[in-house]
Amino acid sequence: DNAQRPNSTQYHHRSLSTVFSLFDLSEERAAQILVSLCRALGGEKISSSGKLLFLGSRILQSSEGLAALEPIKDMIKATYREQTVAETLVETSQQAMGEAAYRATIQAAGHDQTSLTPGWKVLGLDEETATAIFEEEAKTGFKSMREIMYGGQSQKYDAKGNPITKEGELKDPENAIGQDEGGNGSDDNEVTSNVYECGECGFTLFIAKGREDKFYGEGFKCPECGATKDKFNARDLDDE
């Protein structure tokens, strides 16, 4: 029963509060640690700073703790060109994270739900918003975006992204990735993964080269927050 079993959002909220107590950290000090971490991350990891702001603002309860998080918000606001709307954009982004997290919480709770999934209060949502999200997910049978996009996919691929038959044979050997002019495998064309990160929530995709059109088409949206394709930034595996 969802009403009796604590979900992951509630569990992590209580766990982190317990950590503060174990290390004798005040909420203000905990916020200062998060600020220091964001400063260490720098401007290139601003999406991570956004996540830390979201985490801190949902866990910390005291006015002192919340006030101590303001430098993180200021760092994020400074990255926007139009400072007149920076505050609104930060708040919108934080709201989107809360809604995406609740959507994921609903999906993780299973396909047989009949009542509002717990966790929306911890995520900073009001009941009206939570109910609207729950009803949207109910219409899809509480399936995740990944299930909807790829759940019915039956085509198999080899390690280089080439479509293969059930027997493991190449469907189109002449045009297969990594084949030389004689139709043989070529080590010189070893395929590596393209890495794309959502600039809104930090969700990362690893896509084999040659398959971008299938998994990253014009209608693509982030499985976590619903951001459009243009919000994704290409990254190099060596950057990790």
C-alpha positions as CSV (number, residue, x, y, z in Angstrom):
1,D,0.0,0.0,0.0
2,N,1.5,3.3,-1.0
3,A,0.0,5.1,2.0
4,Q,1.8,2.7,4.4
5,R,5.1,2.2,2.6
6,P,7.5,5.3,2.6
7,N,8.7,6.1,-0.9
8,S,12.3,6.9,-1.8
9,T,11.8,10.6,-1.7
10,Q,10.6,10.5,1.9
11,Y,13.3,8.0,2.9
12,H,16.1,10.1,1.5
13,H,14.7,13.2,3.2
14,R,14.8,11.4,6.6
15,S,18.2,9.8,5.9
16,L,19.9,13.1,5.2
17,S,18.3,14.8,8.2
18,T,19.8,11.9,10.3
19,V,23.2,12.5,8.7
20,F,23.1,16.2,9.9
21,S,22.3,15.0,13.4
22,L,25.1,12.4,13.4
23,F,27.7,14.9,12.4
24,D,26.3,17.6,14.7
25,L,25.7,19.9,11.7
26,S,23.3,22.8,12.0
27,E,21.2,23.5,8.9
28,E,23.1,26.7,8.3
29,R,26.4,24.8,8.3
30,A,25.0,22.1,6.0
31,A,23.9,24.9,3.6
32,Q,27.4,26.5,3.7
33,I,28.9,23.1,2.8
34,L,26.6,22.9,-0.2
35,V,27.6,26.5,-1.2
36,S,31.3,25.6,-1.0
37,L,30.7,22.5,-3.2
38,C,28.9,24.6,-5.8
39,R,31.7,27.1,-5.9
40,A,34.2,24.3,-6.4
41,L,32.1,23.0,-9.3
42,G,32.3,26.3,-11.1
43,G,30.2,27.7,-13.9
44,E,30.7,24.7,-16.2
45,K,28.7,22.5,-13.8
46,I,25.8,24.9,-13.2
47,S,23.2,22.1,-13.7
48,S,24.8,20.3,-10.8
49,S,24.5,23.5,-8.7
50,G,20.9,23.6,-9.6
51,K,20.4,20.1,-8.3
52,L,22.2,21.0,-5.0
53,L,20.0,24.0,-4.6
54,F,16.9,21.9,-5.1
55,L,18.2,19.3,-2.7
56,G,19.1,21.8,0.0
57,S,15.9,23.8,-0.3
58,R,13.7,20.7,0.1
59,I,15.6,19.2,3.0
60,L,16.5,22.3,5.1
61,Q,13.6,23.6,7.1
62,S,15.0,26.5,9.2
63,S,15.0,30.1,7.9
64,E,18.8,30.2,8.7
65,G,19.5,27.2,6.6
66,L,17.4,28.4,3.6
67,A,18.9,31.9,3.8
68,A,22.4,30.3,3.7
69,L,21.5,28.7,0.3
70,E,21.1,32.1,-1.4
71,P,24.7,32.2,-2.7
72,I,23.9,29.2,-4.8
73,K,20.9,30.8,-6.3
74,D,23.0,33.9,-7.0
75,M,25.6,31.8,-8.8
76,I,22.9,30.3,-11.0
77,K,21.3,33.7,-11.7
78,A,24.6,35.1,-12.8
79,T,24.7,32.7,-15.7
80,Y,21.6,34.2,-17.3
81,R,22.0,36.9,-19.9
82,E,18.8,38.7,-18.9
83,Q,19.2,39.4,-15.2
84,T,15.7,41.0,-15.0
85,V,14.2,37.6,-15.4
86,A,16.9,35.5,-13.8
87,E,15.0,35.0,-10.5
88,T,11.9,33.8,-12.3
89,L,14.0,31.4,-14.5
90,V,15.7,29.9,-11.4
91,E,12.4,29.4,-9.7
92,T,10.9,27.9,-12.8
93,S,13.8,25.5,-13.1
94,Q,13.5,24.4,-9.5
95,Q,9.8,23.9,-9.9
96,A,10.5,21.7,-13.0
97,M,12.9,19.6,-11.0
98,G,10.3,19.0,-8.4
99,E,7.7,18.0,-10.9
100,A,10.1,15.7,-12.7
101,A,11.2,14.1,-9.4
102,Y,7.5,13.5,-8.5
103,R,6.8,12.1,-11.9
104,A,9.7,9.7,-11.5
105,T,8.4,8.8,-8.0
106,I,5.0,8.0,-9.4
107,Q,6.5,5.8,-12.1
108,A,8.7,4.0,-9.6
109,A,5.7,3.2,-7.4
110,G,4.3,0.7,-10.0
111,H,1.5,0.3,-12.4
112,D,-1.3,-0.6,-10.0
113,Q,-1.7,2.7,-8.1
114,T,-5.2,4.0,-7.2
115,S,-4.4,7.0,-5.0
116,L,-2.1,10.0,-5.0
117,T,1.5,8.8,-4.6
118,P,3.2,10.2,-1.5
119,G,6.2,12.5,-1.7
120,W,4.8,15.7,-3.3
121,K,5.0,17.7,-0.2
122,V,8.7,17.0,0.4
123,L,9.4,18.0,-3.2
124,G,7.7,21.4,-2.7
125,L,4.6,20.8,-4.8
126,D,1.1,21.7,-3.9
127,E,-1.7,19.1,-4.0
128,E,-3.3,20.5,-7.1
129,T,0.0,20.2,-9.1
130,A,0.7,16.7,-7.7
131,T,-2.8,15.6,-8.6
132,A,-2.5,16.9,-12.2
133,I,0.8,15.0,-12.6
134,F,-0.6,11.8,-11.1
135,E,-3.6,11.9,-13.5
136,E,-1.3,12.5,-16.5
137,E,0.8,9.5,-15.5
138,A,-2.3,7.4,-14.9
139,K,-3.3,7.9,-18.5
140,T,-0.1,6.2,-19.7
141,G,-0.5,3.3,-17.2
142,F,2.3,4.8,-15.0
143,K,4.9,4.0,-17.6
144,S,8.2,5.8,-17.7
145,M,9.3,7.8,-20.7
146,R,11.9,5.1,-21.4
147,E,9.1,2.4,-21.4
148,I,7.0,4.5,-23.8
149,M,9.9,5.3,-26.1
150,Y,11.7,2.0,-26.2
151,G,9.5,-0.6,-24.4
152,G,8.2,-2.1,-27.6
153,Q,11.5,-2.0,-29.5
154,S,12.3,-5.4,-30.9
155,Q,15.2,-4.5,-33.2
156,K,18.6,-5.8,-32.0
157,Y,22.0,-4.1,-32.5
158,D,25.6,-5.1,-32.2
159,A,28.2,-3.3,-30.1
160,K,28.8,-0.8,-32.9
161,G,25.2,0.1,-33.4
162,N,24.5,-2.0,-36.5
163,P,21.1,-3.6,-36.8
164,I,21.3,-7.4,-36.7
165,T,19.0,-10.3,-37.1
166,K,17.8,-12.7,-34.3
167,E,20.7,-14.9,-35.3
168,G,23.2,-12.1,-34.8
169,E,23.9,-11.5,-38.5
170,L,24.3,-8.0,-39.9
171,K,21.2,-6.9,-41.8
172,D,23.1,-4.6,-44.1
173,P,26.8,-5.7,-44.2
174,E,27.8,-3.4,-47.0
175,N,26.8,-0.3,-45.1
176,A,27.5,-1.5,-41.6
177,I,29.6,0.7,-39.3
178,G,33.1,-0.5,-38.9
179,Q,33.3,-2.5,-42.2
180,D,36.1,-2.0,-44.7
181,E,35.6,-2.0,-48.5
182,G,35.7,-5.8,-48.5
183,G,32.9,-6.1,-46.0
184,N,35.2,-7.1,-43.2
185,G,35.3,-5.6,-39.7
186,S,37.8,-2.8,-39.4
187,D,39.5,-2.0,-36.1
188,D,40.3,1.5,-37.4
189,N,36.6,2.4,-37.2
190,E,36.1,1.4,-33.6
191,V,32.8,3.1,-32.4
192,T,32.7,5.1,-29.2
193,S,29.7,6.5,-27.5
194,N,28.4,10.0,-27.9
195,V,27.6,11.6,-24.6
196,Y,24.8,14.1,-24.3
197,E,23.8,15.9,-21.1
198,C,20.5,17.7,-20.4
199,G,21.3,21.3,-19.5
200,E,18.1,21.4,-17.4
201,C,18.4,18.4,-15.1
202,G,21.7,16.8,-15.9
203,F,20.3,13.5,-17.3
204,T,23.0,11.9,-19.4
205,L,22.5,9.8,-22.6
206,F,25.2,7.5,-24.0
207,I,24.4,6.8,-27.7
208,A,26.5,4.7,-30.1
209,K,27.7,6.7,-33.1
210,G,25.5,6.0,-36.1
211,R,22.3,5.7,-34.0
212,E,21.8,9.3,-33.1
213,D,18.8,9.7,-35.5
214,K,17.0,6.8,-33.8
215,F,17.4,7.9,-30.2
216,Y,17.9,11.6,-30.6
217,G,15.4,12.7,-33.3
218,E,13.7,16.0,-33.7
219,G,10.8,15.0,-31.4
220,F,13.1,13.8,-28.6
221,K,12.5,14.9,-25.0
222,C,14.5,14.4,-21.9
223,P,13.2,11.2,-20.1
224,E,13.6,12.9,-16.8
225,C,12.4,16.5,-17.1
226,G,10.9,16.6,-20.6
227,A,13.4,19.2,-21.9
228,T,13.6,19.5,-25.7
229,K,16.5,18.3,-27.8
230,D,18.1,21.8,-28.0
231,K,18.7,21.7,-24.2
232,F,21.1,18.7,-24.6
233,N,24.8,19.4,-24.9
234,A,27.4,17.1,-26.4
235,R,30.1,16.0,-24.1
236,D,33.3,14.0,-24.4
237,L,33.8,10.8,-22.5
238,D,37.2,11.9,-21.6
239,D,35.7,14.9,-19.6
240,E,34.5,12.5,-16.9
